[in-house]
Amino acid sequence: MRLFSELYPRIIPRTPGAPEPLVRRECALAAQALCDQTHCWVEWLEPVNAIAGLDTYDIEAPQGSQAVLVTGATVDGRDCAL
């Protein structure tokens, strides 16, 4: 994984006067948009214990991220319909 700051030498000359916190925030927003639109980042999350009659569960995404789309689930190692 690369740091946003590694991109600064390519960005800052093209954005004169832009403060680094703004450049970093815009880099983060661009990375988020890329992941949202292309689904290029996929995480397998920790198992959730199912409870009979409960059909909605909170999903704990990795720190600093958020779940955007659930593409699959398993029950006892077998794929199940979402």
C-alpha positions in Angstrom: 0.0 0.0 0.0 1.2 3.5 -0.8 0.9 6.7 1.2 -1.1 9.6 -0.3 2.0 11.8 0.5 3.9 9.8 -2.2 1.5 11.4 -4.8 2.1 15.0 -3.5 5.1 15.7 -5.9 2.7 15.1 -8.8 -0.3 16.9 -7.4 1.0 20.0 -5.6 2.7 21.5 -8.6 -0.6 21.3 -10.4 -2.6 22.8 -7.5 -0.6 25.9 -6.4 -1.6 27.3 -3.0 -3.6 24.1 -2.0 -2.7 23.2 1.6 -1.5 19.7 2.2 -4.5 18.7 4.4 -6.8 19.6 1.5 -4.7 17.6 -0.9 -4.7 14.6 1.5 -8.5 14.8 1.9 -9.1 15.0 -1.8 -6.8 12.0 -2.4 -8.8 10.1 0.2 -12.1 11.0 -1.5 -10.7 10.0 -4.9 -9.6 6.6 -3.5 -13.0 6.1 -1.8 -14.8 6.9 -5.1 -12.5 4.5 -7.0 -13.3 1.7 -4.5 -17.0 2.4 -4.5 -17.3 2.4 -8.3 -15.0 -0.5 -9.2 -15.3 -2.7 -6.1 -11.5 -3.2 -6.3 -11.1 -3.6 -2.6 -12.8 -6.8 -1.1 -12.6 -7.8 2.6 -13.7 -11.1 4.2 -15.2 -10.1 7.5 -15.3 -11.9 10.8 -18.1 -14.5 11.2 -21.4 -13.4 12.7 -23.4 -15.7 14.9 -26.9 -16.1 13.3 -29.9 -15.8 15.6 -33.2 -17.5 14.7 -35.7 -14.9 13.6 -33.1 -12.1 13.2 -32.6 -11.1 9.6 -30.5 -7.9 10.0 -27.0 -7.7 11.4 -24.4 -5.0 12.0 -21.3 -5.5 9.9 -18.0 -4.4 11.4 -15.8 -3.2 8.6 -12.0 -2.8 9.1 -11.0 0.4 11.0 -11.1 3.5 8.9 -13.4 1.9 6.3 -17.0 1.3 5.7 -19.0 -1.5 4.2 -20.5 -0.5 0.8 -21.8 -3.7 -0.6 -22.2 -7.3 0.6 -21.6 -9.6 -2.3 -21.9 -13.0 -0.5 -22.4 -14.9 2.7 -21.9 -18.5 3.9 -23.6 -20.7 6.4 -21.4 -23.5 7.8 -19.0 -23.0 4.9 -21.7 -23.1 2.2 -22.8 -20.2 0.1 -26.3 -18.8 0.9 -28.6 -16.5 -0.8 -28.6 -12.9 0.3 
